[in-house]
Amino acid sequence: MRRRRATTLITVAIEAPRETTPPRLPLTMDLRGSPRLPKMPVDLYYMPLSAPCRSCMLTAKAVGVELNLKLLDLMAGEQMKPEFVAINPQHCVPTMVDGDFALWESRAICSYLATQYGKDSSLYPSDPKTRALVDRLMYFDMGTLYFRFGEYVYPVMFRGETKANPEKLEKLHEALGWLDGYLDGHEWAVGNSVTVADFVLVATVSTFEAAGIDLSKHKNVTAWLARCKANMAGYEEMNAKGAEDFGKMAREKLGSS
């Protein structure tokens, strides 16, 4: 008896977010490609001052995912509300809820969005070595680049110190120098195609610029930043204003303009 040929399409179900009860929505997925986008938006708990939140917003824009943005005022302690702690016991932003799947840590969210909803693997490459380079830069951003920025500005912005430590600024420029070297010889963070590493790094570096950090001696960084501003979908909407608002706060505390 002849077997019927298997179709290349599968129908799966997407659960509605917890706070709503619409019917389950079908999502059609081609076995040879990525899932089509869900009809329901993905929730993102965020604060626009946060560079990690903005990196997720840029990634979502790149893959065409509609975000249901849920603003949390961390200064007012809204992240401690029981309904949010029930979603994320670490009560941090960004936090994403996609159906019945909750995720926090911005770099994990960026990787998930690119893998789940990207039209191909270019944003988060499937090649193990290329993906490792993307991951390395995201870890570099978390553990070194943005960390050193925080070490420089946070004591003055949030911990009551009256003057920034110039040695911390030197350490930040050391990290920027490393990034400048990583960018040498190609247009984007990893090779000549945009990846999630670019979204993560640009949210960070644009915040530096807005805060008055002089980037001029890092020529590869400034050229790359200009490309990001000119070419990234939704750059102004998703990143520029939040970076400038954070930068304004930082400049007022640091005494620069």
Buried (B, 14 or more C-beta within 10 A) or exposed (E): EEEEEEEEEEEEEBEBBBEEEEEEBEBEBEEEEBBEBBEBBBBBBBBBBBBBBBBBBBBBBBBEBEBBBBEBEBEEEBBEEEEBEEBBEEBBBBBBBBBEEBBBBBBBBBBBBBBBBBEEBBBBBEEEEBBEBBBBBBBBBBEBBBBBBBBBBBBBBEEEEEEBEEEBBEBBBEBBBBBBEBBEEEBBBBBEBBBBBBBBBBBBBBBBBBBBBEBEEBEBBBEBBEBBBEEBEEBEEBBBBBBBBBBBBBBEBBEEE
